[in-house]
Amino acid sequence: MQKLTGAMALTLHFHPLSSFCWKVLIALYENGAAFEPRLINLGDPAARAAFQALWPTAKIPLLDDDGRIVPETSIMIEHLDRRHPGKIRLLPDDPEEQLEVRLWDRLFDNYVMHPMRQVIAQHLRPEADRDPRSITEAIAGLGVAYDMIEHRLGKRTWAAGEGFSMADCAAAPALFYARTVLPFPPGDTNLAAYFERLMARPSVRRTITEARPHFKYFPLREAIPTRFLSDGANAF
């Protein structure tokens, strides 16, 4: 990860397994922003208390821009796009195009990321304490989301058009982890092709590679395709 020293450093409080942290990491790698990565262990009471002093919800990721605390992933990416513009714009200039990016960003966060995380949260519990109904409903919601993406995406290169955007930063981690919960239906060819374009993006590949040592702690690690687990010829 890129690191910046000095008083003007961007600091990202994160954990490498978190899908929402991936979203912001991908944005940072896309625009080439230098930043200080700071891994947060929320299981440590002292570390949690110190982090909570920065932002009361103690949710990761959290961006610190020279003392200005920026929460919420979409807000972080918009902040970076405005205050630290880089190689590409993750929010287009045109207001109508911005709305399309924000719409897709919300679709991936709310209808893919959220149900996926519900299922994974259940698998973090002892089997006897899991709620089968919650799992079933979340998986059904993912199926609806897949169908919606398949038909709304069509033949676009990226979620909101021809340019990679904040929407795609949200899509990559959401779909990567969602496939471990519910594989894509065989007929969803637009969705499958879009997923492969995301996985080939250098910023996404880098984020996954950096997370790889931590996959052993992921409760559905057996469902991660082997091509994402090594640097061999068949990787990605």
Protein Blocks (a to p, Z undefined) as FASTA:
>chain_A
ZZdedjkbccddddfkbmklmmmmmmmmmnopacddddddfkbmklmmmmmmmpmnlpac
dddeehiacehjklmmmmmmmmmccfbdfbdfblklmmmmmmmmmmmmmmmmmmmmmmmm
mmmpcfklpcfklmmmmmmmmmmmmmmmmmmnmmafblnlmbdcfklmmmmmmmmmmmmm
mccdfklmmlmmmmmmmmmpmklmmmmmmmmmmmmmpmklmmpcfklmccbfkgZZ
